[in-house]
Amino acid sequence: MESEIGDFVLRRAEGVYSYQLAVVVDDAWKRITYIVRDADLLYSAPHQIYLQKLLEYAALAIYPCLWL
């Protein structure tokens, strides 16, 4: 999976954690089980799934938001 996703930022130079890591930890803490993402955030789903596996968090169901 690492080769498919590639490198991505988890913590910025100024010490602030990135959205990718923060959202995974926050979702686990809040016991979120289903996520609906609009097209602008779907690119991040593979990164979040990868982090969930690394942190041994339960997998979430991630669905695209399909606006008509």
trRosetta pair geometry for C-beta under 8 A, 3 or more apart (Angstrom, degrees):
i j d omega theta_ij theta_ji phi_ij phi_ji
1 4 5.7 -61 -156 37 42 112
1 5 6.2 23 156 -9 75 112
1 50 5.7 176 142 -109 128 102
1 53 7.6 62 63 57 167 155
2 5 6.3 -69 -145 44 28 99
2 6 7.9 108 168 -66 57 17
2 50 7.7 117 -86 -148 54 133
3 6 7.5 29 -168 -68 28 57
4 46 7.2 -110 119 -175 107 143
5 8 7.0 -69 154 -11 102 117
5 46 5.4 -167 -102 134 101 116
5 47 6.1 133 -158 -87 126 64
5 50 5.4 -23 -49 -49 167 157
8 18 7.7 -147 145 100 94 166
8 20 6.1 90 128 -35 129 172
8 47 5.5 -37 49 -122 164 131
9 12 6.4 45 169 -80 132 62
9 18 5.0 129 110 -61 91 149
9 20 7.4 137 80 22 62 129
10 17 6.7 -30 159 -149 65 79
10 18 5.6 -125 -151 24 21 114
10 20 6.5 -89 -107 78 60 114
10 21 4.8 73 -155 -43 85 134
11 15 6.7 -16 178 -150 107 30
11 16 7.2 164 -158 84 66 33
11 17 5.3 -40 -102 -105 76 57
11 18 6.6 -119 -72 -14 25 85
11 21 7.4 -15 -58 22 70 153
12 15 6.9 -35 77 33 76 21
12 16 4.8 -1 41 60 117 84
12 17 7.6 -157 7 -89 80 8
12 18 6.4 122 -39 -68 86 81
17 21 5.0 -94 178 78 111 123
17 22 5.1 133 109 -58 113 96
18 21 5.5 89 61 16 79 94
18 22 6.7 -152 96 -3 37 97
19 22 5.7 -66 -135 45 28 109
19 23 5.7 24 171 -20 69 112
19 44 7.2 -51 110 -137 113 157
20 23 6.7 -62 -147 32 14 103
20 24 7.0 9 156 -13 54 111
20 44 6.1 -145 -101 -157 85 112
20 47 4.9 -60 -141 136 123 132
20 48 6.5 -142 -156 -73 72 70
20 51 6.6 147 155 -31 93 150
21 24 6.0 -63 -153 36 32 110
21 25 6.3 22 158 -11 69 110
21 51 6.3 -160 -106 -145 60 154
22 25 6.1 -62 -148 42 29 106
22 26 5.9 26 158 -18 67 114
23 26 5.6 -55 -138 42 29 113
23 27 6.0 33 160 -22 65 107
23 44 7.9 59 52 140 150 139
23 48 6.4 -52 94 -111 113 122
24 27 6.0 -53 -145 35 25 109
24 28 6.5 22 156 -15 60 108
24 48 5.3 -179 -78 -147 101 80
24 51 4.5 -93 -77 105 173 128
24 52 5.7 -143 -150 -66 115 73
24 55 6.8 134 141 22 125 147
24 57 6.8 165 173 33 95 157
25 28 5.9 -59 -150 38 30 109
25 29 6.2 30 154 -21 65 110
25 55 7.6 -131 -85 -154 75 170
26 29 5.7 -55 -144 37 29 113
26 30 6.2 12 161 -4 65 112
27 30 6.1 -66 -143 48 26 100
27 32 4.1 -75 -158 45 82 126
27 35 7.0 -30 -125 -70 141 126
27 57 7.9 94 91 161 96 150
27 60 6.3 -29 154 -67 142 151
28 31 7.4 27 -177 -77 32 37
28 32 7.6 -64 -55 35 24 85
28 52 7.5 164 -66 -123 116 86
28 55 7.3 -106 -43 115 164 135
28 57 4.4 -84 -100 -136 132 135
28 58 7.3 144 -122 35 89 79
32 35 6.5 57 150 -67 126 91
32 60 6.4 13 111 -118 92 130
33 58 7.6 -30 -114 113 79 128
33 60 6.2 -177 -165 -130 30 76
33 61 6.6 26 149 19 71 96
34 60 6.9 168 -94 -174 19 89
34 61 4.8 -20 -112 68 72 105
34 63 7.0 3 -173 2 94 112
35 60 5.4 42 -4 150 111 132
35 61 7.0 170 26 87 68 53
35 62 4.8 -15 70 -111 106 71
35 63 7.0 170 88 25 53 69
36 63 5.1 -27 -106 74 70 97
36 64 7.6 30 -158 138 69 10
36 65 5.0 84 164 -71 101 93
37 41 4.3 -117 -167 88 113 106
37 42 5.2 150 109 -76 123 63
37 44 7.7 -150 -151 57 155 96
37 45 6.5 -154 30 -66 158 106
37 62 6.2 3 0 -170 116 99
37 63 7.4 158 21 78 70 44
37 64 6.4 -48 71 -114 77 46
37 65 6.3 -138 93 -9 27 96
38 41 5.9 73 59 21 69 96
38 42 7.5 -110 105 -32 32 89
38 64 7.9 67 -137 -165 19 66
38 65 4.6 -38 -91 48 58 130
38 67 7.8 14 -130 -22 97 114
39 42 5.6 -37 -144 2 37 120
39 64 7.0 42 -80 -157 63 106
39 65 7.3 -105 -27 61 63 86
40 43 8.0 -48 171 9 32 102
41 44 5.4 -44 -175 28 70 115
41 45 7.7 97 135 -44 73 80
42 45 5.6 -21 -166 -12 53 118
42 64 5.8 11 -96 -106 132 96
43 46 7.9 -51 173 23 42 96
44 47 5.2 -58 -164 42 62 117
44 48 5.9 61 141 -24 85 105
45 48 5.7 -58 -146 38 32 110
45 49 6.3 33 158 -20 67 105
45 62 4.9 157 -136 133 119 159
46 49 5.7 -52 -144 36 33 112
46 50 6.3 36 156 -21 65 106
47 50 5.7 -56 -151 36 29 114
47 51 6.4 25 154 -15 64 107
48 51 5.8 -55 -146 39 32 109
48 52 6.3 39 153 -24 65 104
48 60 7.7 -40 136 45 120 125
48 62 7.3 119 81 -74 131 149
49 52 5.6 -51 -149 32 31 116
49 53 6.7 30 153 -17 63 104
49 59 7.0 28 -139 -137 85 92
49 60 7.9 -127 -95 47 72 84
49 62 7.4 -101 -62 1 103 139
50 53 5.9 -58 -155 35 30 109
50 54 6.5 27 151 -16 65 108
51 54 5.5 -54 -144 39 35 112
51 55 6.0 19 161 -5 69 112
52 55 6.2 -67 -142 48 24 99
52 57 4.5 -91 -153 67 76 105
52 58 7.4 -59 -175 81 117 28
52 59 6.0 113 130 -104 142 52
52 60 6.8 -143 -100 3 159 91
53 56 7.4 25 -177 -78 31 37
53 57 7.9 -76 -50 45 20 72
53 59 7.7 23 -70 -83 78 91
